[in-house]
Amino acid sequence: MNEHISSAYDRDLEALITLIMKMGGLVEDAILNAAQSLEKRDVELAEAVRNGDKAIDALEVEINDEAARVIALRAPVSKDLRSILTVLRLAASLERIGDYSKNIAKRTSVLADMQPINGADAALRRMAKEVQVMLKDTLDAYIRGDAELAEDVRQRDQEVDQMYNALFREFLTFMMEDPRHITACMHLHFMAKNVERMGDLTTNMAEQVIYLVTGEMPDEARPKSDKTAFIGEV
């Protein structure tokens, strides 16, 4: 009987992992397509990102429902319960990253009719690509139970912060030099902040993978390099 219950739980968990990986793939695509739509001023691609967010949201609902069913039916404990809770937390973070991608796509539609800010679109694309790779590595670490890879992702978040800091300063410079750039730079800044938050959420996911594998959250606070709140202070 115990072997039967264990086998059924394993099948349930495998189904949940499959849903998480499907959701993760959609979110990776959303990140890259949102950034590409900005760089190419592709309004149709931006609209596709916005519409695609519905599928991401639907998967989160499906994962939540399935996880609740597994908890009620199998009554998992110890590491089994930790596995289910990790699935729920990963799904929640993926849904938020999808929302940030959708927000970028929304602003792309506004920026399409504005004069491009020199170098900003490509810089945002590079920043988004860095986050997408971090997310891919986090999902790989989850599947492989690789705490070291998850810790590597955790450390790389400061690179995203540094890219955001550089963009923030560039936008300030553009706005001070020519007030006509203010509206476009404000939209671009919010987009950059969205990507920075994606990096934070991906890092949270990496920490959940570490917790799943080791049973403990990382001891040390992860390095942060977002200093924009202190710009202008003496």
C-alpha positions in Angstrom: 0.0 0.0 0.0 2.8 2.4 0.9 4.6 1.7 -2.4 1.3 2.3 -4.3 0.8 5.7 -2.5 4.5 6.6 -3.2 4.2 5.7 -6.9 1.0 7.8 -7.2 2.6 10.7 -5.5 5.6 10.5 -7.9 3.3 10.6 -10.9 1.5 13.6 -9.4 4.7 15.5 -8.8 6.0 14.7 -12.2 2.8 16.1 -13.7 3.3 19.3 -11.7 6.9 19.6 -12.8 5.9 19.2 -16.4 3.4 22.1 -15.9 6.1 24.3 -14.3 8.5 23.6 -17.2 5.8 24.5 -19.7 5.1 27.7 -17.8 8.7 28.5 -17.6 9.2 28.1 -21.3 6.3 30.5 -22.0 7.8 33.0 -19.6 11.2 32.8 -21.2 9.7 33.5 -24.6 7.7 36.4 -23.2 10.9 38.0 -21.8 12.8 37.7 -25.1 9.8 38.7 -27.3 9.0 41.8 -25.1 12.6 43.0 -25.4 12.7 42.2 -29.2 9.4 44.0 -29.8 10.9 47.2 -28.2 14.1 47.0 -30.1 12.4 46.5 -33.5 9.4 48.7 -32.6 7.2 45.7 -33.5 3.7 46.5 -32.2 2.3 43.1 -33.4 4.9 41.2 -31.5 4.2 43.3 -28.4 0.5 42.6 -28.7 1.3 38.8 -29.0 3.2 39.1 -25.7 0.3 40.8 -24.0 -2.2 38.1 -25.3 0.2 35.3 -24.4 0.1 36.3 -20.8 -3.3 34.7 -20.5 -1.8 31.3 -21.1 0.8 31.9 -18.4 -1.9 32.9 -15.9 -4.0 29.8 -16.9 -1.1 27.6 -16.1 -0.6 29.1 -12.7 -4.3 28.4 -11.9 -3.9 24.8 -13.2 -0.8 24.3 -11.1 -2.4 25.7 -7.9 -5.5 23.5 -8.4 -3.4 20.4 -9.0 -1.1 21.1 -6.1 -4.1 21.5 -3.8 -5.5 18.2 -5.0 -2.2 16.4 -4.4 -1.9 17.9 -0.9 -5.5 16.8 0.0 -5.2 13.4 -1.6 -1.7 12.3 -0.7 -1.1 14.3 2.5 2.6 14.7 1.8 5.0 15.4 4.6 8.7 16.3 5.0 10.5 16.7 1.7 7.5 15.7 -0.3 5.5 18.6 1.1 8.5 20.8 0.5 8.5 19.8 -3.2 4.8 20.8 -3.6 5.3 24.1 -1.8 8.3 24.8 -4.1 6.1 24.2 -7.1 3.6 26.7 -5.9 6.3 29.4 -5.2 7.9 28.9 -8.5 4.6 29.2 -10.3 3.8 32.4 -8.4 7.2 34.0 -9.4 6.8 32.9 -13.0 3.4 34.5 -13.2 4.8 37.8 -11.9 7.7 37.7 -14.4 5.1 37.2 -17.1 3.2 40.3 -15.9 6.4 42.3 -16.1 7.0 41.1 -19.6 3.4 42.2 -20.5 4.0 45.6 -19.0 7.1 46.1 -21.2 5.0 45.1 -24.2 2.4 47.7 -23.3 4.9 50.5 -23.2 6.4 49.3 -26.5 3.1 50.3 -28.2 3.5 53.8 -26.8 7.2 54.1 -27.7 6.7 52.9 -31.2 5.7 56.5 -32.3 8.5 58.2 -30.4 12.1 58.9 -31.5 14.4 56.1 -30.2 16.9 56.9 -27.5 20.3 56.1 -28.7 21.4 52.7 -27.5 18.6 52.2 -25.0 16.6 49.5 -26.8 19.7 47.3 -27.4 20.8 47.8 -23.8 17.4 46.7 -22.5 17.5 43.7 -24.8 20.8 42.6 -23.4 19.5 43.1 -19.8 16.4 41.0 -20.6 18.6 38.3 -22.2 20.6 38.1 -19.1 17.5 37.6 -17.0 16.2 35.0 -19.5 19.4 33.0 -19.2 19.2 33.2 -15.4 15.6 31.9 -15.5 16.7 29.0 -17.8 19.5 28.1 -15.5 17.2 28.2 -12.5 14.7 25.8 -14.1 17.6 23.6 -15.1 18.8 23.6 -11.5 15.3 22.7 -10.3 15.1 19.7 -12.6 18.6 18.5 -11.8 18.5 19.3 -8.1 21.6 21.4 -8.6 22.0 23.8 -5.6 25.4 25.0 -7.0 23.8 26.2 -10.2 21.0 27.8 -8.3 23.6 29.7 -6.1 25.4 30.8 -9.3 22.1 32.4 -10.5 21.7 34.0 -7.1 25.1 35.7 -7.4 24.5 36.9 -11.0 21.6 39.1 -9.9 24.0 41.8 -9.1 25.0 41.9 -12.8 21.4 42.7 -13.7 21.4 45.4 -11.0 24.6 47.0 -12.4 23.1 47.1 -15.9 20.0 48.7 -14.5 22.1 51.3 -12.6 23.9 52.2 -15.8 20.7 52.6 -17.8 19.2 54.7 -15.0 22.1 57.2 -15.2 21.9 57.3 -19.0 18.2 58.1 -18.9 18.9 60.9 -16.4 21.6 62.3 -18.7 19.3 62.2 -21.8 16.5 63.9 -19.9 18.7 66.7 -18.6 20.3 67.3 -22.0 17.0 67.5 -23.9 13.6 67.8 -22.2 12.0 66.4 -25.3 13.4 63.0 -24.3 11.7 63.0 -20.9 8.6 61.0 -21.8 10.4 58.3 -23.8 13.1 58.0 -21.0 10.5 57.7 -18.3 8.8 54.8 -20.2 12.2 53.2 -20.8 13.2 53.6 -17.1 10.0 51.8 -16.0 10.8 49.0 -18.5 14.3 48.7 -17.2 12.9 48.5 -13.7 10.6 45.8 -14.8 13.5 43.7 -16.1 15.4 44.4 -12.8 12.4 43.0 -10.9 12.3 40.0 -13.1 15.9 39.4 -12.0 14.9 39.6 -8.4 12.1 37.1 -8.9 14.3 34.7 -10.7 16.8 35.0 -7.8 13.9 34.2 -5.4 13.2 31.1 -7.5 16.9 30.1 -7.3 16.7 30.4 -3.5 13.6 28.1 -3.5 15.6 25.5 -5.4 18.4 25.7 -2.9 15.8 25.2 -0.1 14.3 22.3 -1.9 17.7 20.6 -2.4 19.3 21.3 1.0 16.4 21.9 3.3 17.7 25.3 4.2 17.5 28.8 2.8 20.8 30.5 2.0 22.4 32.0 5.1 23.9 35.1 3.6 21.9 37.9 2.1 22.4 37.9 -1.7 24.5 40.7 -3.1 22.5 43.7 -4.4 23.9 46.4 -6.7 20.8 48.6 -7.2 22.1 51.9 -5.9 19.5 54.2 -7.7 17.8 55.0 -4.4 20.9 56.7 -3.2 21.8 58.7 -6.3 22.1 62.4 -5.4 22.8 61.7 -1.7 25.9 63.2 -0.1 
